[in-house]
Amino acid sequence: MFYEKNGDDAKQDGISAGSRNDDNDVGGRSGRLYVRTGIGDGAVGGKYGDHGDEPGENQAEPDIAEITYSVYSQAADASTCQSENQTDLDAVLALLKEKGIADTSVQTSGLGLNPIYDWDNGKKITGYEMTTEVVVSDVAIEDAGAIISDSVNAGINSIDSVQYQCSNFDEIYQEALKKAIESARVKAEAMAEAGGCKLGTMTNVQEYSSGQQARYYDTSYSSGMAMKEMAMEDAGAGRNLMPGQVDVEAEVSATFSIQ
């Protein structure tokens, strides 16, 4: 997306370009050319990165996964509920250690013990329920399916999400930034030539970060659903996960001098 600035005003109008004369410019021939390139509605240029067969396509193959699942327990009294939950949790943690998952890659959170009420009989307590969430990170893609299946057999009964990630995301993103800047320069040169000007040096560049981390969720397991049956069906042969590819995007705004 290109935009024009004159004085203190700035306007955005499809694909446009303009220069601003500085008070000390000689003959009014010097100025600045503003170019923005990258991702966005109506943006010209699309996605930039170090993968893909043609400009505008940038994909990376995930190689690690982050699994979020939990142990849910119900019992008539709080003590039994907590004890049963801890027993299943210990079995899951022992399994992960057996699988070679480092302690630093396992986090337990979302611990909650709550009464179950019968609202039709004066808010009578009929039992207790407890949930402990487990997040397992830095799992190799090829091992994720088996870990999920074996965890279900060990005591996991709620699978919330599988999050795919690229271990070399920083490297890929740096290449995407370089290509976005290269594209900005090419477009600035084309506009300067069309306006009868000569493109000078880049005087300013700004990155527009989207907070992306080259990751997405496996929607075959959705939070809030009862997934014990689905996971048990997969447990026999081990679930075969298909991570596909993810986009890595970069967007920059660059300012060039013109003469």
Residue frames relative to the residue before (quaternion, step in Angstrom):
aa qw qx qy qz dx dy dz
M 1.0000 0.0000 0.0000 0.0000 0.00 0.00 0.00
F 0.1533 -0.7864 0.5939 0.0736 3.57 -0.77 0.98
Y 0.0363 -0.8141 0.5794 0.0168 3.56 -1.03 0.65
E 0.3939 -0.7299 0.5273 0.1848 3.50 -1.25 0.58
K 0.0916 -0.7742 0.6234 0.0598 3.55 -1.07 0.75
N 0.0211 0.7687 -0.6388 0.0240 3.56 -0.95 0.90
G 0.8167 -0.0006 -0.0366 0.5759 3.58 -0.59 1.11
D 0.7748 -0.2849 0.2393 0.5112 3.54 -0.82 -1.03
D 0.6130 0.5605 -0.3484 0.4345 3.56 1.26 -0.11
A 0.0610 -0.7712 0.6321 0.0442 3.53 -1.19 0.57
K 0.0246 -0.8021 0.5964 0.0154 3.55 -0.95 0.81
Q 0.2672 -0.7482 0.5931 0.1304 3.50 -1.19 0.60
D 0.1126 0.8137 -0.5517 0.1445 3.58 -0.58 1.12
G 0.7846 -0.2916 0.1636 0.5221 3.55 0.16 1.30
I 0.7141 -0.3209 0.2978 0.5462 3.55 -0.75 -1.11
S 0.2269 0.7731 -0.5593 0.1951 3.57 -0.36 1.19
A 0.1014 -0.7787 0.6157 0.0647 3.53 -1.25 0.32
G 0.0474 0.8114 -0.5816 0.0343 3.54 -1.12 0.51
S 0.3010 -0.7278 0.5808 0.2060 3.54 -1.27 0.18
R 0.2515 -0.7441 0.5984 0.1581 3.52 -1.24 0.50
N 0.3256 -0.7505 0.5433 0.1884 3.57 -0.71 1.05
D 0.2945 -0.7384 0.5795 0.1797 3.55 -0.90 0.93
D 0.6416 -0.5635 0.3597 0.3761 3.58 -1.13 0.62
N 0.7454 0.3987 -0.2275 0.4833 3.57 1.07 -0.67
D 0.4112 0.6960 -0.4901 0.3260 3.60 1.20 0.31
V 0.3718 -0.7225 0.5420 0.2145 3.54 -1.04 0.82
G 0.8521 0.0923 -0.0836 0.5083 3.55 -0.78 1.04
G 0.4998 -0.6831 0.4195 0.3279 3.57 1.23 0.11
R 0.5072 0.6770 -0.4155 0.3343 3.61 1.19 0.29
S 0.6620 0.4741 -0.3248 0.4811 3.58 1.14 -0.32
G 0.1702 0.7873 -0.5808 0.1178 3.53 -1.14 0.50
R 0.4788 -0.6465 0.5066 0.3101 3.53 -1.24 -0.46
L 0.1908 -0.7605 0.6128 0.0986 3.52 -1.14 0.73
Y 0.1933 -0.8002 0.5631 0.0729 3.55 -0.71 1.12
V 0.0116 0.7948 -0.6050 0.0465 3.57 -0.82 1.00
R 0.0602 -0.7727 0.6311 0.0320 3.53 -0.98 0.88
T 0.0432 0.8095 -0.5815 0.0679 3.56 -0.79 0.96
G 0.4660 0.6666 -0.4955 0.3050 3.55 -1.13 0.59
I 0.7444 -0.3812 0.3105 0.4517 3.55 -0.95 -0.91
G 0.4445 0.6850 -0.5092 0.2718 3.56 -1.10 0.63
D 0.6468 -0.5093 0.3828 0.4191 3.56 -1.23 0.36
G 0.8409 0.1273 -0.1182 0.5125 3.54 -0.73 1.06
A 0.4474 0.6958 -0.4638 0.3171 3.59 1.21 0.07
V 0.3500 -0.7117 0.5690 0.2174 3.54 -1.11 0.70
G 0.7336 0.4225 -0.2997 0.4398 3.56 -0.87 0.87
G 0.2505 -0.8233 0.4852 0.1551 3.58 1.10 -0.53
K 0.7874 -0.3397 0.2636 0.4417 3.53 -1.04 -0.84
Y 0.1322 -0.7927 0.5933 0.0455 3.53 -1.08 0.76
G 0.2621 0.7627 -0.5610 0.1868 3.54 -0.94 0.86
D 0.6176 -0.5849 0.3766 0.3669 3.56 -1.21 -0.12
H 0.6703 0.4207 -0.3171 0.5227 3.59 1.20 0.36
G 0.5978 0.5798 -0.4177 0.3632 3.56 -1.24 0.29
D 0.4846 -0.7011 0.4567 0.2552 3.53 -1.08 0.77
E 0.8059 0.1313 -0.0589 0.5743 3.58 1.13 -0.42
P 0.6510 -0.5139 0.3690 0.4195 3.61 -1.17 0.45
G 0.7272 0.3964 -0.3103 0.4666 3.54 -1.02 0.79
E 0.7163 0.3553 -0.2409 0.5501 3.58 1.24 -0.28
N 0.0909 0.7898 -0.5969 0.1084 3.55 -0.82 1.01
Q 0.1291 0.8118 -0.5533 0.1351 3.55 -0.32 1.21
A 0.1162 -0.7683 0.6265 0.0608 3.52 -1.20 0.65
E 0.3982 -0.7219 0.5181 0.2277 3.55 -1.08 0.72
P 0.3991 -0.7199 0.5091 0.2516 3.63 -0.64 1.06
D 0.1333 -0.8076 0.5699 0.0725 3.57 -1.07 0.67
I 0.7579 0.2479 -0.1930 0.5718 3.60 1.24 -0.07
A 0.2202 -0.7791 0.5768 0.1083 3.56 -1.23 0.50
E 0.1994 -0.7253 0.6418 0.1489 3.52 -1.31 0.46
I 0.1556 -0.8092 0.5654 0.0358 3.57 -0.59 1.20
T 0.0744 -0.7762 0.6253 0.0311 3.56 -0.92 0.94
Y 0.1956 0.7622 -0.5961 0.1597 3.57 -0.65 1.13
S 0.2262 -0.8026 0.5430 0.0991 3.59 -1.23 0.18
V 0.3818 -0.6673 0.5918 0.2424 3.49 -1.42 0.34
Y 0.0705 -0.7927 0.6055 0.0036 3.57 -0.73 1.11
S 0.0247 -0.8102 0.5847 -0.0324 3.57 -0.87 1.02
Q 0.1038 -0.7574 0.6412 0.0672 3.54 -1.27 0.60
A 0.1168 0.7779 -0.6118 0.0838 3.56 -1.09 0.76
A 0.6450 -0.5501 0.3726 0.3775 3.55 -1.27 0.37
D 0.7936 0.1529 -0.0935 0.5815 3.60 1.08 -0.65
A 0.6631 -0.5554 0.3435 0.3658 3.54 -1.21 0.60
S 0.6503 0.5393 -0.3245 0.4254 3.58 0.93 -0.86
T 0.6720 0.4872 -0.2913 0.4756 3.57 0.92 -0.93
C 0.6291 0.5453 -0.3273 0.4469 3.56 1.00 -0.86
Q 0.6785 0.4852 -0.2853 0.4721 3.57 0.90 -0.94
S 0.6542 0.5274 -0.3101 0.4448 3.57 0.97 -0.88
E 0.6716 0.4895 -0.2961 0.4709 3.59 0.92 -0.90
N 0.6371 0.5241 -0.3265 0.4612 3.56 1.01 -0.77
Q 0.6670 0.5045 -0.2991 0.4595 3.57 0.95 -0.89
T 0.6211 0.5520 -0.3385 0.4416 3.59 1.05 -0.78
D 0.6831 0.4677 -0.2814 0.4852 3.57 0.90 -0.94
L 0.6369 0.5321 -0.3271 0.4519 3.58 1.01 -0.82
D 0.6438 0.5214 -0.3216 0.4584 3.59 0.94 -0.86
A 0.6425 0.5246 -0.3213 0.4568 3.58 1.02 -0.81
V 0.6499 0.5081 -0.3107 0.4721 3.58 1.01 -0.81
L 0.6695 0.4982 -0.3011 0.4614 3.59 0.89 -0.91
A 0.6320 0.5204 -0.3278 0.4715 3.58 1.07 -0.74
L 0.6254 0.5383 -0.3280 0.4599 3.57 1.05 -0.78
L 0.6651 0.5103 -0.3056 0.4515 3.57 0.89 -0.94
K 0.6379 0.5107 -0.3238 0.4769 3.58 1.03 -0.77
E 0.6382 0.5286 -0.3122 0.4646 3.56 1.04 -0.84
K 0.6724 0.4943 -0.2814 0.4736 3.58 1.12 -0.73
G 0.5544 -0.6404 0.3798 0.3719 3.57 1.27 -0.06
I 0.4191 0.6920 -0.4794 0.3402 3.59 1.24 0.34
A 0.4268 -0.7230 0.4842 0.2462 3.59 -0.71 1.06
D 0.6013 -0.5756 0.4151 0.3671 3.57 -1.13 0.64
T 0.6429 0.5396 -0.3219 0.4380 3.59 1.07 -0.70
S 0.6761 0.4735 -0.2869 0.4862 3.60 1.26 -0.29
V 0.6716 0.4459 -0.2868 0.5175 3.59 1.30 0.10
Q 0.0201 0.7960 -0.6027 0.0514 3.56 -0.82 1.03
T 0.1846 -0.7532 0.6209 0.1143 3.56 -0.95 0.92
S 0.1125 0.7872 -0.5935 0.1245 3.56 -0.91 0.94
G 0.7395 0.4346 -0.2853 0.4276 3.55 -1.30 -0.10
L 0.2535 0.7897 -0.5182 0.2090 3.55 1.14 0.64
G 0.1674 0.8057 -0.5513 0.1374 3.58 -0.72 1.05
L 0.0686 -0.7732 0.6304 0.0111 3.57 -0.90 1.01
N 0.0664 0.8279 -0.5461 0.1094 3.58 -0.54 1.17
P 0.4966 -0.6420 0.4894 0.3191 3.58 -1.13 0.61
I 0.3102 -0.7020 0.6062 0.2086 3.54 -1.28 0.51
Y 0.1887 -0.8233 0.5311 0.0675 3.57 -0.62 1.15
D 0.2739 -0.6809 0.6479 0.2038 3.50 -1.31 0.54
W 0.2253 -0.8331 0.4938 0.1065 3.55 -0.03 1.31
D 0.6195 0.5545 -0.3466 0.4343 3.59 1.20 -0.35
N 0.7512 0.3212 -0.1924 0.5436 3.58 1.25 -0.25
G 0.7361 -0.4676 0.2377 0.4278 3.52 0.71 1.13
K 0.6183 -0.5825 0.3378 0.4053 3.56 0.98 0.89
K 0.2092 0.7948 -0.5316 0.2048 3.54 0.91 0.97
I 0.3962 -0.7037 0.5372 0.2434 3.58 -0.97 0.86
T 0.1378 -0.8181 0.5572 0.0356 3.57 -0.68 1.15
G 0.7994 -0.1235 0.0908 0.5809 3.59 1.21 -0.20
Y 0.3851 -0.6989 0.5498 0.2469 3.52 -1.34 -0.24
E 0.1323 -0.7724 0.6163 0.0783 3.53 -1.23 0.57
M 0.0738 -0.8015 0.5933 0.0047 3.53 -1.10 0.74
T 0.0819 -0.7862 0.6122 0.0187 3.56 -1.04 0.86
T 0.0278 -0.7647 0.6436 0.0144 3.55 -1.01 0.88
E 0.2485 -0.7879 0.5512 0.1166 3.57 -0.64 1.14
V 0.1268 -0.7754 0.6163 0.0536 3.54 -1.07 0.80
V 0.1117 -0.7744 0.6212 0.0440 3.58 -0.88 1.01
V 0.0843 -0.7919 0.6049 0.0023 3.55 -0.69 1.16
S 0.0703 -0.8284 0.5557 -0.0050 3.58 -0.51 1.19
D 0.7941 0.3234 -0.2424 0.4539 3.55 -1.39 0.18
V 0.3467 0.7244 -0.5102 0.3077 3.56 1.01 0.88
A 0.4536 -0.6703 0.5096 0.2918 3.59 -0.83 0.94
I 0.5906 -0.6111 0.3946 0.3493 3.58 -0.93 0.93
E 0.6919 0.5003 -0.2908 0.4317 3.58 0.87 -0.93
D 0.6962 0.4550 -0.2726 0.4837 3.62 1.23 -0.35
A 0.5065 0.7060 -0.4068 0.2821 3.59 1.19 -0.46
G 0.6578 0.5324 -0.3235 0.4233 3.60 0.87 -0.90
A 0.6830 0.4813 -0.2847 0.4698 3.56 0.89 -0.94
I 0.6336 0.5299 -0.3358 0.4527 3.59 1.01 -0.76
I 0.6368 0.5182 -0.3289 0.4668 3.58 0.98 -0.81
S 0.6873 0.4939 -0.2893 0.4471 3.58 0.80 -1.01
D 0.6895 0.4696 -0.2847 0.4722 3.58 0.86 -0.93
S 0.6185 0.5436 -0.3449 0.4505 3.59 1.09 -0.64
V 0.6126 0.5349 -0.3452 0.4685 3.57 1.08 -0.69
N 0.6591 0.4977 -0.3072 0.4728 3.57 0.96 -0.82
A 0.6734 0.5084 -0.2919 0.4504 3.58 1.11 -0.66
G 0.7556 -0.3741 0.2371 0.4826 3.62 1.08 -0.53
I 0.5058 0.6268 -0.4374 0.4000 3.60 1.22 -0.17
N 0.0120 0.8185 -0.5741 0.0172 3.60 -0.88 0.89
S 0.7290 0.2656 -0.2437 0.5819 3.59 1.22 0.39
I 0.0933 -0.7926 0.6023 0.0174 3.57 -0.62 1.18
D 0.2516 -0.8255 0.4942 0.1046 3.55 -0.48 1.22
S 0.7928 -0.2121 0.1705 0.5454 3.61 0.79 -0.91
V 0.1847 -0.7034 0.6661 0.1658 3.49 -1.41 0.32
Q 0.1187 -0.8172 0.5639 0.0122 3.55 -0.59 1.17
Y 0.2300 -0.7948 0.5509 0.1091 3.57 -0.62 1.16
Q 0.0488 -0.8097 0.5844 -0.0240 3.56 -1.01 0.87
C 0.3521 -0.6945 0.5827 0.2327 3.55 -1.34 0.36
S 0.3886 -0.7384 0.4993 0.2333 3.58 -0.66 1.05
N 0.7323 0.3693 -0.2220 0.5273 3.61 1.18 -0.51
F 0.1739 0.8303 -0.5132 0.1303 3.58 1.12 0.65
D 0.6442 0.5418 -0.3388 0.4203 3.61 0.87 -0.90
E 0.6546 0.5113 -0.3091 0.4632 3.57 0.96 -0.88
I 0.6678 0.4963 -0.3002 0.4665 3.59 0.91 -0.90
Y 0.6668 0.5086 -0.3095 0.4482 3.58 0.94 -0.87
Q 0.6149 0.5411 -0.3506 0.4541 3.61 1.02 -0.71
E 0.6481 0.4976 -0.3157 0.4824 3.58 1.02 -0.77
A 0.6228 0.5379 -0.3393 0.4557 3.58 1.05 -0.73
L 0.6351 0.5267 -0.3256 0.4618 3.59 1.01 -0.79
K 0.6432 0.5261 -0.3260 0.4509 3.57 0.93 -0.88
K 0.6947 0.4742 -0.2861 0.4591 3.57 0.89 -0.91
A 0.6111 0.5389 -0.3568 0.4570 3.59 1.08 -0.63
I 0.6573 0.4956 -0.3057 0.4783 3.59 1.00 -0.82
E 0.6248 0.5322 -0.3347 0.4631 3.58 1.01 -0.77
S 0.6536 0.5081 -0.3086 0.4684 3.56 0.99 -0.85
A 0.6256 0.5384 -0.3383 0.4519 3.58 1.01 -0.78
R 0.6602 0.5051 -0.3119 0.4602 3.58 0.95 -0.84
V 0.6428 0.5250 -0.3282 0.4512 3.61 0.94 -0.85
K 0.6852 0.4743 -0.2883 0.4717 3.59 0.91 -0.88
A 0.6294 0.5247 -0.3361 0.4642 3.57 1.06 -0.73
E 0.6344 0.5282 -0.3289 0.4587 3.58 1.01 -0.78
A 0.6490 0.5184 -0.3164 0.4582 3.58 0.99 -0.84
M 0.6808 0.4806 -0.2920 0.4693 3.60 0.94 -0.84
A 0.6395 0.5196 -0.3307 0.4600 3.57 1.00 -0.79
E 0.6495 0.5148 -0.3132 0.4638 3.57 0.98 -0.85
A 0.6567 0.5105 -0.3119 0.4593 3.58 0.96 -0.86
G 0.7191 0.4268 -0.2441 0.4911 3.58 1.11 -0.63
G 0.5287 -0.6588 0.3996 0.3561 3.57 1.25 0.17
C 0.5574 0.5948 -0.3906 0.4277 3.56 1.17 0.53
K 0.3768 -0.6830 0.5719 0.2539 3.52 -1.35 0.18
L 0.3984 -0.7342 0.5013 0.2256 3.54 -0.78 1.07
G 0.2540 -0.7748 0.5651 0.1262 3.53 -0.93 0.98
T 0.7715 -0.3295 0.2611 0.4776 3.55 -1.12 -0.68
M 0.5353 -0.5761 0.4970 0.3669 3.54 -1.30 0.30
T 0.1957 -0.8195 0.5325 0.0813 3.57 -0.66 1.10
N 0.8001 0.0145 -0.0003 0.5996 3.57 1.20 -0.38
V 0.0206 0.7762 -0.6301 0.0060 3.56 -1.12 0.68
Q 0.0825 -0.8034 0.5897 0.0020 3.55 -0.97 0.91
E 0.3104 -0.7418 0.5694 0.1708 3.54 -0.95 0.93
Y 0.2013 -0.7465 0.6221 0.1232 3.56 -1.06 0.82
S 0.1547 -0.8264 0.5388 0.0537 3.54 -0.17 1.30
S 0.2498 -0.7743 0.5677 0.1255 3.55 -0.97 0.92
G 0.4851 -0.6826 0.4260 0.3423 3.58 1.27 -0.03
Q 0.3681 0.7497 -0.4804 0.2678 3.58 1.24 0.28
Q 0.1264 -0.7863 0.6003 0.0736 3.54 -1.19 0.53
A 0.5020 -0.6799 0.4109 0.3419 3.56 1.17 0.58
R 0.5490 0.5888 -0.4049 0.4336 3.52 0.74 1.05
Y 0.0267 0.7754 -0.6304 -0.0250 3.55 -1.26 0.30
Y 0.5122 -0.6665 0.4622 0.2826 3.54 -1.29 0.36
D 0.4255 -0.6507 0.5615 0.2833 3.55 -1.16 0.67
T 0.2506 -0.8219 0.4963 0.1237 3.58 -0.33 1.24
S 0.4730 0.6587 -0.4648 0.3554 3.61 1.18 0.05
Y 0.7076 0.2583 -0.2081 0.6239 3.56 1.31 -0.32
S 0.0262 -0.8302 0.5563 -0.0238 3.59 -0.36 1.19
S 0.5415 -0.6444 0.4412 0.3113 3.54 -0.98 0.92
G 0.7707 0.3644 -0.2683 0.4487 3.53 -1.06 0.78
M 0.6379 0.5102 -0.3350 0.4697 3.61 1.24 -0.13
A 0.4654 -0.6237 0.5376 0.3246 3.55 -1.26 0.43
M 0.0143 -0.8688 0.4923 -0.0504 3.58 -0.24 1.25
K 0.3202 0.7648 -0.5069 0.2357 3.56 1.19 0.25
E 0.6803 0.5019 -0.2966 0.4442 3.58 0.86 -0.98
M 0.6579 0.5112 -0.3145 0.4549 3.59 0.91 -0.93
A 0.6894 0.4843 -0.2867 0.4560 3.54 0.85 -0.96
M 0.6363 0.5302 -0.3341 0.4498 3.60 1.02 -0.74
E 0.6098 0.5443 -0.3487 0.4586 3.57 1.09 -0.68
D 0.6901 0.4709 -0.2682 0.4796 3.56 1.07 -0.76
A 0.5823 0.6566 -0.3626 0.3138 3.56 1.14 -0.62
G 0.5559 0.6445 -0.3891 0.3524 3.58 1.11 -0.61
A 0.8151 0.1849 -0.0758 0.5437 3.57 0.64 -1.13
G 0.5312 -0.6049 0.4242 0.4147 3.58 1.23 -0.22
R 0.4330 -0.7224 0.4754 0.2544 3.56 -0.72 1.06
N 0.2681 -0.7637 0.5714 0.1359 3.57 -0.90 1.00
L 0.1685 -0.8175 0.5464 0.0691 3.59 -0.25 1.27
M 0.1733 -0.7734 0.6050 0.0757 3.56 -1.06 0.84
P 0.1807 -0.8481 0.4884 0.0978 3.63 0.04 1.22
G 0.3060 -0.7685 0.5160 0.2224 3.60 1.13 -0.44
Q 0.5474 -0.5820 0.4645 0.3819 3.56 -1.05 -0.81
V 0.2384 -0.7651 0.5824 0.1366 3.56 -1.21 0.48
D 0.4807 -0.6672 0.4962 0.2785 3.55 -1.21 0.59
V 0.1242 -0.7367 0.6585 0.0904 3.53 -1.18 0.70
E 0.0515 -0.8432 0.5330 -0.0482 3.56 -0.50 1.21
A 0.0695 -0.7749 0.6270 0.0404 3.54 -1.21 0.61
E 0.0629 -0.7886 0.6115 0.0141 3.56 -1.09 0.75
V 0.0064 0.8027 -0.5954 0.0324 3.56 -0.88 0.95
S 0.2085 -0.7150 0.6463 0.1664 3.53 -1.35 0.37
A 0.0562 -0.8273 0.5586 -0.0203 3.58 -0.66 1.12
T 0.1967 -0.7559 0.6147 0.1098 3.56 -1.17 0.69
F 0.0893 -0.7955 0.5991 0.0137 3.56 -0.87 1.04
S 0.4132 -0.6589 0.5550 0.2951 3.56 -1.14 0.55
I 0.1246 -0.7788 0.6098 0.0786 3.59 -1.18 0.61
Q 0.1737 -0.7791 0.5967 0.0829 3.55 -1.20 0.59
